[in-house]
Amino acid sequence: MGDWVHSRLGRLPKAQVERMWSIYIAGEYGGMNEVLADLYALTGREEHLAAARCFDCEDGRVPLRAVA
């Protein structure tokens, strides 16, 4: 699955991945990142780490002190 994710998302421009994130995955935080990062830890394959980073949401993170 990690190879499939990388083959699909890894070739897209970051702006397109971020746009997709904001439309389709806006409510999901961490699941795919964590699974793919765990896969990288098991395999050591950089493609799996790159795939995990495709699910990073740069705009969706709010510092805790801003919420409290």
LOKOLNU-615585 format. One record per atom (N, C-alpha, C, CB): residue number from 1; x, y, z; atom name. Coordinates in pm, 1 decimal. Atoms other than C-alpha are relative to their C-alpha. Glycine has a CB too. Layout:
N
{nr NUM; px X; py Y; pz Z; atom CA}
...
// end
This chain:
68
{nr 1; px 82.2; py -118.2; pz 0.0; atom N}
{nr 1; px 0.0; py 0.0; pz 0.0; atom CA}
{nr 1; px 87.8; py 126.1; pz 0.0; atom C}
{nr 1; px -94.2; py -1.1; pz 120.9; atom CB}
{nr 2; px -89.9; py -114.3; pz -2.9; atom N}
{nr 2; px 287.5; py 236.1; pz 78.3; atom CA}
{nr 2; px 55.1; py 32.8; pz -137.2; atom C}
{nr 2; px 113.2; py -25.5; pz 95.3; atom CB}
{nr 3; px -50.0; py -21.1; pz 136.5; atom N}
{nr 3; px 425.7; py 187.4; pz -271.5; atom CA}
{nr 3; px -108.0; py 60.6; pz -88.7; atom C}
{nr 3; px 49.6; py -132.5; pz -60.5; atom CB}
{nr 4; px 110.8; py -52.2; pz 79.7; atom N}
{nr 4; px 84.2; py 254.3; pz -422.9; atom CA}
{nr 4; px -22.3; py 148.2; pz 30.9; atom C}
{nr 4; px -129.0; py -80.8; pz 26.9; atom CB}
{nr 5; px 20.8; py -139.7; pz -38.6; atom N}
{nr 5; px 37.5; py 577.1; pz -223.7; atom CA}
{nr 5; px 110.6; py 87.2; pz -58.3; atom C}
{nr 5; px -4.6; py 14.4; pz 154.0; atom CB}
{nr 6; px -111.7; py -78.5; pz 52.3; atom N}
{nr 6; px 383.8; py 697.2; pz -321.1; atom CA}
{nr 6; px -8.5; py 15.8; pz -151.2; atom C}
{nr 6; px 132.5; py -65.1; pz 38.0; atom CB}
{nr 7; px 6.9; py -7.4; pz 146.6; atom N}
{nr 7; px 330.4; py 614.6; pz -688.7; atom CA}
{nr 7; px -108.6; py 96.0; pz -46.6; atom C}
{nr 7; px -25.3; py -138.7; pz -58.9; atom CB}
{nr 8; px 109.4; py -89.3; pz 39.4; atom N}
{nr 8; px 7.7; py 817.9; pz -693.3; atom CA}
{nr 8; px 23.8; py 143.9; pz 46.1; atom C}
{nr 8; px -132.2; py -51.0; pz 56.8; atom CB}
{nr 9; px -12.2; py -134.5; pz -55.8; atom N}
{nr 9; px 77.4; py 1113.1; pz -464.6; atom CA}
{nr 9; px 139.7; py 58.2; pz -12.2; atom C}
{nr 9; px -40.0; py -1.4; pz 143.6; atom CB}
{nr 10; px -137.7; py -46.7; pz 1.8; atom N}
{nr 10; px 454.9; py 1133.7; pz -484.2; atom CA}
{nr 10; px 37.2; py 81.5; pz -122.1; atom C}
{nr 10; px 90.4; py -115.2; pz 9.6; atom CB}
{nr 11; px -33.4; py -74.0; pz 122.6; atom N}
{nr 11; px 452.8; py 1273.4; pz -834.8; atom CA}
{nr 11; px -79.2; py 130.2; pz -16.0; atom C}
{nr 11; px -24.4; py -88.0; pz -120.5; atom CB}
{nr 12; px 82.1; py -121.1; pz 8.9; atom N}
{nr 12; px 199.9; py 1550.1; pz -767.9; atom CA}
{nr 12; px 72.3; py 119.4; pz 61.5; atom C}
{nr 12; px -135.4; py -21.4; pz 69.9; atom CB}
{nr 13; px -55.7; py -119.7; pz -62.6; atom N}
{nr 13; px 305.1; py 1909.6; pz -697.7; atom CA}
{nr 13; px -58.8; py 18.9; pz 139.9; atom C}
{nr 13; px -27.2; py 124.7; pz -87.3; atom CB}
{nr 14; px 43.5; py -18.5; pz -138.6; atom N}
{nr 14; px 283.4; py 2000.4; pz -327.9; atom CA}
{nr 14; px -129.1; py 82.1; pz 8.1; atom C}
{nr 14; px 110.6; py 68.2; pz 81.1; atom CB}
{nr 15; px 120.9; py -82.7; pz -1.6; atom N}
{nr 15; px 20.0; py 2266.7; pz -401.5; atom CA}
{nr 15; px -124.7; py -82.9; pz -30.9; atom C}
{nr 15; px 12.9; py 114.6; pz -101.1; atom CB}
{nr 16; px 115.2; py 84.1; pz 34.5; atom N}
{nr 16; px -208.2; py 2005.2; pz -558.0; atom CA}
{nr 16; px -34.4; py -93.7; pz 115.1; atom C}
{nr 16; px 28.3; py -81.4; pz -127.9; atom CB}
{nr 17; px 24.5; py 88.9; pz -114.2; atom N}
{nr 17; px -165.4; py 1766.9; pz -265.1; atom CA}
{nr 17; px -66.0; py 78.9; pz 113.1; atom C}
{nr 17; px 132.9; py -65.3; pz 49.1; atom CB}
{nr 18; px 60.3; py -82.8; pz -104.0; atom N}
{nr 18; px -244.5; py 2050.6; pz -20.9; atom CA}
{nr 18; px -144.3; py 35.7; pz -33.1; atom C}
{nr 18; px 81.4; py 127.0; pz 19.7; atom CB}
{nr 19; px 138.1; py -29.9; pz 40.8; atom N}
{nr 19; px -554.7; py 2141.7; pz -221.1; atom CA}
{nr 19; px -88.7; py -122.6; pz 20.0; atom C}
{nr 19; px -4.9; py 46.0; pz -147.9; atom CB}
{nr 20; px 74.5; py 123.9; pz -21.1; atom N}
{nr 20; px -667.7; py 1778.7; pz -219.9; atom CA}
{nr 20; px -26.2; py -21.6; pz 149.0; atom C}
{nr 20; px 76.7; py -120.3; pz -59.2; atom CB}
{nr 21; px 15.9; py 14.6; pz -144.0; atom N}
{nr 21; px -607.6; py 1769.0; pz 155.4; atom CA}
{nr 21; px -115.0; py 86.1; pz 49.8; atom C}
{nr 21; px 129.7; py 37.2; pz 72.4; atom CB}
{nr 22; px 101.5; py -92.4; pz -51.2; atom N}
{nr 22; px -826.6; py 2072.4; pz 214.3; atom CA}
{nr 22; px -140.5; py -37.6; pz -45.8; atom C}
{nr 22; px 31.8; py 141.8; pz -44.2; atom CB}
{nr 23; px 131.7; py 37.1; pz 51.8; atom N}
{nr 23; px -1110.6; py 1928.8; pz 5.1; atom CA}
{nr 23; px -46.4; py -135.2; pz 53.2; atom C}
{nr 23; px 2.7; py -2.9; pz -151.9; atom CB}
{nr 24; px 42.9; py 138.4; pz -23.5; atom N}
{nr 24; px -1112.8; py 1555.7; pz 75.6; atom CA}
{nr 24; px 35.8; py -56.0; pz 136.3; atom C}
{nr 24; px 58.6; py -87.3; pz -103.3; atom CB}
{nr 25; px -48.5; py 64.7; pz -121.7; atom N}
{nr 25; px -922.4; py 1482.9; pz 395.7; atom CA}
{nr 25; px 4.4; py 99.4; pz 115.5; atom C}
{nr 25; px 139.3; py -60.9; pz -23.0; atom CB}
{nr 26; px -12.0; py -109.1; pz -96.1; atom N}
{nr 26; px -979.4; py 1797.5; pz 600.2; atom CA}
{nr 26; px -25.3; py -43.1; pz 144.0; atom C}
{nr 26; px -95.2; py 109.4; pz -36.3; atom CB}
{nr 27; px 29.8; py 40.4; pz -137.0; atom N}
{nr 27; px -1108.2; py 1608.3; pz 905.2; atom CA}
{nr 27; px 88.2; py -110.3; pz 54.3; atom C}
{nr 27; px -140.0; py -43.1; pz 8.6; atom CB}
{nr 28; px -83.2; py 112.5; pz -42.5; atom N}
{nr 28; px -845.9; py 1333.4; pz 925.4; atom CA}
{nr 28; px 140.4; py 49.8; pz 29.0; atom C}
{nr 28; px 2.8; py -111.6; pz -107.8; atom CB}
{nr 29; px -134.0; py -44.5; pz -36.4; atom N}
{nr 29; px -524.5; py 1408.9; pz 1113.9; atom CA}
{nr 29; px 80.3; py -115.7; pz 55.7; atom C}
{nr 29; px -6.4; py 114.2; pz 101.7; atom CB}
{nr 30; px -97.0; py 91.9; pz -56.0; atom N}
{nr 30; px -241.4; py 1165.7; pz 1159.6; atom CA}
{nr 30; px -9.6; py -144.5; pz -39.4; atom C}
{nr 30; px -8.1; py 6.8; pz 140.0; atom CB}
{nr 31; px 13.6; py 142.8; pz 27.8; atom N}
{nr 31; px -378.9; py 827.8; pz 1054.6; atom CA}
{nr 31; px 93.6; py -49.7; pz -108.6; atom C}
{nr 31; px -140.6; py -30.6; pz -38.9; atom CB}
{nr 32; px -84.7; py 43.8; pz 111.2; atom N}
{nr 32; px -212.3; py 791.0; pz 717.0; atom CA}
{nr 32; px 145.3; py 38.2; pz 22.4; atom C}
{nr 32; px -49.4; py 59.6; pz -131.2; atom CB}
{nr 33; px -138.1; py -40.0; pz -29.5; atom N}
{nr 33; px 95.1; py 987.6; pz 825.3; atom CA}
{nr 33; px 66.6; py -106.0; pz 87.1; atom C}
{nr 33; px 4.0; py 138.7; pz 70.5; atom CB}
{nr 34; px -57.6; py 92.3; pz -97.3; atom N}
{nr 34; px 149.2; py 752.6; pz 1117.1; atom CA}
{nr 34; px 21.6; py -139.5; pz -58.0; atom C}
{nr 34; px -89.2; py -8.8; pz 121.7; atom CB}
{nr 35; px -12.5; py 133.8; pz 58.8; atom N}
{nr 35; px 85.1; py 429.6; pz 928.2; atom CA}
{nr 35; px 117.1; py -5.6; pz -98.5; atom C}
{nr 35; px -131.2; py -40.0; pz -71.1; atom CB}
{nr 36; px -108.0; py -0.7; pz 98.8; atom N}
{nr 36; px 321.2; py 526.0; pz 645.9; atom CA}
{nr 36; px 135.7; py 26.0; pz 64.7; atom C}
{nr 36; px -27.3; py 105.3; pz -106.9; atom CB}
{nr 37; px -125.4; py -20.0; pz -73.3; atom N}
{nr 37; px 587.0; py 652.9; pz 890.0; atom CA}
{nr 37; px 41.2; py -128.4; pz 70.6; atom C}
{nr 37; px -14.1; py 114.9; pz 102.2; atom CB}
{nr 38; px -30.3; py 130.5; pz -60.4; atom N}
{nr 38; px 561.2; py 321.1; pz 1075.2; atom CA}
{nr 38; px 53.4; py -96.9; pz -104.8; atom C}
{nr 38; px -125.4; py -58.9; pz 67.4; atom CB}
{nr 39; px -47.7; py 85.7; pz 109.3; atom N}
{nr 39; px 603.9; py 141.0; pz 743.4; atom CA}
{nr 39; px 143.9; py 35.3; pz -35.8; atom C}
{nr 39; px -91.2; py 14.1; pz -124.5; atom CB}
{nr 40; px -137.8; py -43.5; pz 25.6; atom N}
{nr 40; px 915.2; py 350.0; pz 677.8; atom CA}
{nr 40; px 94.4; py -53.3; pz 107.9; atom C}
{nr 40; px 7.9; py 154.3; pz -6.3; atom CB}
{nr 41; px -83.4; py 50.6; pz -109.7; atom N}
{nr 41; px 1049.0; py 251.7; pz 1020.9; atom CA}
{nr 41; px 29.9; py -149.4; pz -16.1; atom C}
{nr 41; px -69.1; py 25.0; pz 134.9; atom CB}
{nr 42; px -19.2; py 144.3; pz 21.5; atom N}
{nr 42; px 1003.0; py -114.5; pz 928.1; atom CA}
{nr 42; px 85.5; py -30.8; pz -122.0; atom C}
{nr 42; px -134.1; py -68.3; pz -14.7; atom CB}
{nr 43; px -65.9; py 32.5; pz 127.4; atom N}
{nr 43; px 1136.5; py -99.2; pz 571.9; atom CA}
{nr 43; px 125.1; py 82.1; pz -26.4; atom C}
{nr 43; px -96.1; py 19.9; pz -113.4; atom CB}
{nr 44; px -111.4; py -89.9; pz 29.0; atom N}
{nr 44; px 1378.3; py 195.1; pz 571.9; atom CA}
{nr 44; px -4.9; py 59.9; pz -139.3; atom C}
{nr 44; px 128.8; py -72.5; pz 17.3; atom CB}
{nr 45; px 12.5; py -51.2; pz 137.4; atom N}
{nr 45; px 1251.1; py 286.1; pz 225.4; atom CA}
{nr 45; px -47.4; py 144.5; pz 2.3; atom C}
{nr 45; px -97.7; py -87.1; pz -82.9; atom CB}
{nr 46; px 29.4; py -143.2; pz 2.4; atom N}
{nr 46; px 1253.6; py 662.4; pz 167.0; atom CA}
{nr 46; px -134.2; py 30.8; pz -65.9; atom C}
{nr 46; px 110.4; py 74.1; pz -72.6; atom CB}
{nr 47; px 128.2; py -21.0; pz 67.1; atom N}
{nr 47; px 948.0; py 629.2; pz -58.7; atom CA}
{nr 47; px -114.5; py -0.5; pz 100.4; atom C}
{nr 47; px -23.0; py -107.5; pz -106.8; atom CB}
{nr 48; px 107.3; py 8.5; pz -98.4; atom N}
{nr 48; px 736.7; py 536.4; pz 242.2; atom CA}
{nr 48; px -3.1; py 125.3; pz 87.7; atom C}
{nr 48; px 16.9; py -125.5; pz 86.9; atom CB}
{nr 49; px -4.1; py -125.4; pz -75.5; atom N}
{nr 49; px 853.1; py 842.7; pz 437.1; atom CA}
{nr 49; px -53.7; py 115.1; pz -85.3; atom C}
{nr 49; px 144.3; py 30.6; pz 46.9; atom CB}
{nr 50; px 51.4; py -102.6; pz 91.4; atom N}
{nr 50; px 784.3; py 1062.5; pz 132.9; atom CA}
{nr 50; px -151.7; py -10.6; pz -12.0; atom C}
{nr 50; px 65.6; py -13.2; pz -139.3; atom CB}
{nr 51; px 145.0; py 20.2; pz 7.7; atom N}
{nr 51; px 436.2; py 909.2; pz 108.1; atom CA}
{nr 51; px -66.8; py 51.3; pz 126.4; atom C}
{nr 51; px -33.6; py -149.0; pz -21.4; atom CB}
{nr 52; px 56.0; py -50.4; pz -126.3; atom N}
{nr 52; px 374.0; py 986.8; pz 477.1; atom CA}
{nr 52; px -8.7; py 151.5; pz -2.5; atom C}
{nr 52; px 85.3; py -46.1; pz 120.0; atom CB}
{nr 53; px -2.3; py -146.0; pz 4.1; atom N}
{nr 53; px 468.4; py 1348.4; pz 416.9; atom CA}
{nr 53; px -104.0; py 57.6; pz -94.8; atom C}
{nr 53; px 136.8; py 48.0; pz -40.4; atom CB}
{nr 54; px 108.1; py -47.0; pz 88.4; atom N}
{nr 54; px 206.7; py 1373.6; pz 141.4; atom CA}
{nr 54; px -126.3; py 29.9; pz 78.6; atom C}
{nr 54; px -30.0; py -104.1; pz -108.5; atom CB}
{nr 55; px 119.4; py -20.4; pz -81.5; atom N}
{nr 55; px -51.7; py 1366.6; pz 420.8; atom CA}
{nr 55; px 19.6; py 106.5; pz 106.9; atom C}
{nr 55; px -40.6; py -129.6; pz 64.9; atom CB}
{nr 56; px -20.7; py -111.5; pz -91.5; atom N}
{nr 56; px 102.7; py 1653.5; pz 617.3; atom CA}
{nr 56; px -94.1; py 112.7; pz -38.6; atom C}
{nr 56; px 147.7; py 48.0; pz -1.8; atom CB}
{nr 57; px 91.4; py -112.1; pz 23.7; atom N}
{nr 57; px -142.8; py 1938.6; pz 653.9; atom CA}
{nr 57; px 63.2; py 124.5; pz 59.4; atom C}
{nr 57; px -142.0; py -26.6; pz 62.0; atom CB}
{nr 58; px -71.0; py -119.5; pz -46.9; atom N}
{nr 58; px 53.5; py 2261.4; pz 677.3; atom CA}
{nr 58; px -95.1; py 104.0; pz 57.4; atom C}
{nr 58; px 80.2; py 61.3; pz -113.7; atom CB}
{nr 59; px 91.8; py -105.3; pz -42.6; atom N}
{nr 59; px -248.9; py 2489.8; pz 719.0; atom CA}
{nr 59; px -88.4; py -41.1; pz 116.6; atom C}
{nr 59; px -86.0; py 41.7; pz -115.1; atom CB}
{nr 60; px 94.0; py 47.1; pz -100.8; atom N}
{nr 60; px -444.5; py 2273.6; pz 962.1; atom CA}
{nr 60; px 54.4; py -5.9; pz 140.3; atom C}
{nr 60; px -47.9; py -132.3; pz -36.7; atom CB}
{nr 61; px -58.3; py 10.3; pz -132.8; atom N}
{nr 61; px -206.3; py 2288.9; pz 1255.4; atom CA}
{nr 61; px -12.0; py 133.0; pz 73.4; atom C}
{nr 61; px 146.9; py -43.4; pz -8.8; atom CB}
{nr 62; px 15.4; py -118.1; pz -83.6; atom N}
{nr 62; px -285.2; py 2532.4; pz 1533.5; atom CA}
{nr 62; px 77.0; py -23.6; pz 128.4; atom C}
{nr 62; px -150.3; py 30.8; pz 29.0; atom CB}
{nr 63; px -72.1; py 18.1; pz -127.0; atom N}
{nr 63; px -47.7; py 2581.8; pz 1829.9; atom CA}
{nr 63; px -98.2; py -12.6; pz 115.4; atom C}
{nr 63; px 96.9; py 117.7; pz 25.3; atom CB}
{nr 64; px 89.2; py 22.4; pz -112.7; atom N}
{nr 64; px -205.7; py 2462.6; pz 2155.6; atom CA}
{nr 64; px -28.5; py 127.4; pz 78.1; atom C}
{nr 64; px 58.6; py -103.3; pz 91.7; atom CB}
{nr 65; px 24.1; py -122.0; pz -76.8; atom N}
{nr 65; px -160.0; py 2798.8; pz 2326.3; atom CA}
{nr 65; px -100.2; py 91.2; pz -70.6; atom C}
{nr 65; px 131.5; py 74.8; pz 23.3; atom CB}
{nr 66; px 97.9; py -80.4; pz 73.4; atom N}
{nr 66; px -373.5; py 2956.6; pz 2049.0; atom CA}
{nr 66; px -141.8; py -49.1; pz 28.0; atom C}
{nr 66; px 28.9; py -4.5; pz -151.3; atom CB}
{nr 67; px 129.9; py 58.6; pz -25.5; atom N}
{nr 67; px -658.1; py 2721.4; pz 2138.5; atom CA}
{nr 67; px -41.0; py 23.0; pz 145.8; atom C}
{nr 67; px 1.4; py -150.0; pz -33.0; atom CB}
{nr 68; px 28.4; py -9.1; pz -145.2; atom N}
{nr 68; px -631.6; py 2746.5; pz 2519.7; atom CA}
{nr 68; px -34.7; py 138.3; pz 46.7; atom C}
{nr 68; px 117.2; py -47.9; pz 78.4; atom CB}
// end
